[in-house]
């Protein structure tokens, strides 16, 4: 059983709140009550780490490749599929997230909030 972890992006101040599950406000935000004036979006940890041991969260932008000597890489965003409620990659196609065998084949290079310019590579 994996640990459930969250982080949150605070829109007005434009900063990431790591370990959001440990914050007192977590339960309040999930129940629809926000005791603060912050506008959050919550991202869940996938349970995976990349080739550098960095945790992979929903909203992360990753670079993925088939093998170390494979010349082509792809930029993908970790998203929740609305129909299945499972974490997947966007755009679809190519590689999937798996652990531990595939963790050496992807690297977190940013996230949709702090580095949106990386999304241009996914179009």
C-alpha positions as CSV (number, residue, x, y, z in Angstrom):
1,X,0.0,0.0,0.0
2,X,1.4,3.4,-1.0
3,X,1.3,6.5,1.0
4,X,-1.2,9.1,-0.1
5,X,0.4,12.5,-0.6
6,X,-0.7,15.8,-2.0
7,X,0.8,19.1,-3.0
8,X,-1.2,22.3,-3.8
9,X,-0.6,25.2,-6.2
10,X,-1.8,28.5,-4.8
11,X,-2.9,30.7,-7.7
12,X,-2.9,34.2,-6.3
13,X,0.6,34.0,-4.8
14,X,1.8,31.6,-7.5
15,X,3.6,29.2,-5.1
16,X,3.6,25.4,-4.5
17,X,2.7,24.0,-1.1
18,X,4.5,20.7,-0.7
19,X,3.3,18.1,1.8
20,X,-0.2,19.6,1.6
21,X,-1.7,16.6,3.3
22,X,0.1,17.6,6.4
23,X,-1.4,21.0,6.5
24,X,-4.3,21.8,8.9
25,X,-6.2,23.2,5.9
26,X,-6.3,19.9,3.9
27,X,-9.5,18.5,5.4
28,X,-11.2,21.8,5.2
29,X,-10.3,22.3,1.5
30,X,-11.5,18.7,0.6
31,X,-14.8,19.4,2.3
32,X,-15.3,22.6,0.4
33,X,-14.5,25.0,3.2
34,X,-11.4,27.2,2.7
35,X,-10.5,29.1,5.9
36,X,-8.0,31.1,4.0
37,X,-8.4,33.4,1.0
38,X,-6.2,31.2,-1.1
39,X,-7.3,29.7,-4.4
40,X,-5.8,26.1,-4.5
41,X,-5.6,23.3,-6.9
42,X,-4.6,20.0,-5.4
43,X,-2.3,17.5,-7.1
44,X,-1.9,13.9,-5.9
45,X,1.3,11.9,-5.8
46,X,1.3,9.0,-8.3
47,X,3.3,6.8,-6.0
48,X,6.1,6.9,-8.6
49,X,9.6,8.5,-8.7
50,X,11.6,9.4,-11.8
51,X,15.1,8.4,-12.7
52,X,16.5,10.9,-10.1
53,X,14.2,9.7,-7.3
54,X,12.0,12.8,-7.6
55,X,8.3,12.1,-6.8
56,X,5.9,12.3,-9.7
57,X,2.7,14.3,-9.1
58,X,-0.4,15.0,-11.2
59,X,0.3,18.1,-13.2
60,X,4.0,17.3,-13.6
61,X,5.6,17.5,-17.0
62,X,7.9,14.6,-17.8
63,X,10.3,13.7,-20.5
64,X,10.1,10.1,-21.4
65,X,12.1,7.7,-23.7
66,X,12.1,4.0,-24.5
67,X,15.8,3.4,-23.4
68,X,18.9,5.3,-22.5
69,X,20.3,4.9,-26.0
70,X,17.0,5.7,-27.7
71,X,17.4,9.0,-29.5
72,X,13.8,10.2,-29.4
73,X,12.2,11.5,-26.2
74,X,8.6,12.8,-25.7
75,X,7.2,15.5,-23.4
76,X,4.1,14.4,-21.6
77,X,1.9,15.8,-18.8
78,X,0.6,13.6,-15.9
79,X,-3.2,14.0,-15.8
80,X,-6.2,12.2,-14.4
81,X,-8.4,10.6,-17.1
82,X,-11.9,11.9,-16.4
83,X,-13.6,8.7,-17.6
84,X,-11.5,6.2,-15.7
85,X,-10.2,8.4,-12.9
86,X,-6.7,6.9,-13.4
87,X,-3.4,8.8,-13.8
88,X,-2.3,8.8,-17.4
89,X,-0.1,10.9,-19.8
90,X,-1.2,13.6,-22.1
91,X,-1.0,13.6,-25.0
92,X,-1.9,9.9,-25.1
93,X,0.1,7.4,-26.9
94,X,3.7,6.2,-26.5
95,X,4.7,5.4,-23.0
96,X,2.9,4.7,-19.7
97,X,4.0,5.4,-16.2
98,X,5.2,2.2,-14.4
99,X,7.4,1.4,-11.5
100,X,10.0,0.3,-10.8
101,X,11.2,-1.0,-14.2
102,X,10.3,2.1,-16.1
103,X,11.3,4.8,-13.7
104,X,14.7,5.1,-15.3
105,X,12.9,6.0,-18.6
106,X,11.3,9.3,-17.5
107,X,12.3,12.5,-15.7
108,X,10.2,15.3,-14.1
109,X,11.2,18.5,-15.9
110,X,8.6,20.8,-14.5
111,X,4.9,21.2,-13.8
112,X,1.9,22.9,-15.5
113,X,1.9,25.8,-13.1
114,X,5.5,26.7,-12.7
115,X,6.8,25.9,-16.2
116,X,3.9,26.1,-18.6
117,X,6.3,26.9,-21.5
118,X,7.2,23.3,-21.5
119,X,3.7,22.4,-22.6
120,X,4.5,23.8,-26.1
121,X,6.6,20.6,-26.7
122,X,3.5,18.4,-26.1
123,X,1.5,20.0,-28.9
